[in-house]
Structures are given as C-alpha cells and as structure tokens.
Amino acid sequence: MSIAQIIQIIIALGLLNVWFLRNSKSTAYRGGSAKTLKEEFAAYGLPVFAYYIVGTLKIGSAISLIAGLQNSKVTLIASTIIVVLMIGALSMHLKAKDPFKKSIPALLMLIMSLFVAYSNFHQGLT
C-alpha cells in the first residue's frame, strides 16, 4: 500500500467520522460559536440546503476514496471534489473571522487531498 493510499484512507475515515459520529457534537474547530455541524453552516450564513449538499458530497467522496483504492480515476475525482470543498471551508472560516486554530482540520484535509489528487493525476488520465 502506498503513502497516497494510506492518506486516502485517513481522509475518508476523517470525513465519515465528522459527518456520522461528530456531526452533533461540539468541537474546538467549529466555526463561529456553533455547537453542531448544522449550526456551523448557519454561522457562515449558508442556507440549510448547503449543509445537505456538502454533506452528500463529502460522504460520497469518502466512500469513493475507499472504493477507489484500486481505481485512480475514481480517486482523482473524489480527491478533487474534497480539494474544492476544503477551499470553500477555509474561505468560510476566513469569512467568519475564526481564529486560525479552527481552520487547521480543513487545511490539513486540503493538503492531504491535494497530495492524493496529484498522486493519482497521471494514472487517472490513462
């Protein structure tokens, strides 16, 4: 198993953890003064449907990363979606003027997703 594949699994498990196990739990990384993930979207001024769209994209991408361990095209698409979502998450933290600490998980997820996308780019094109 390559480093990229290990990171791929870490990303997938991290996303599934946030959306299934920690969704309704308070953490030090929630935006604004939000206690839940849904409150965090509201703190950013996003409509409720954004919570469901982003959740679907993140959960779908996480599952795709696991399923794509043997398929570079699937991995490339899923990791690229996560890159875009993490850029959005970081911009929301900036918009809310959150302290840098709250942006660390999104920043790490962005860096890891960029690495996985880059590692699969040439293989995904063939």
Buried (B, 14 or more C-beta within 10 A) or exposed (E): EEEBBEBBBBBBEBBBEBBEEBEEEEBEBBBBEBBBBBBBBBBBEBEEEBBEEBBEBBBEBBBBBBEBBEBBEBBBBBBBBBBEBBEBBBEBBEBBEBEEEBBEBBBBBBEBBBBBBEBBBEEBEE
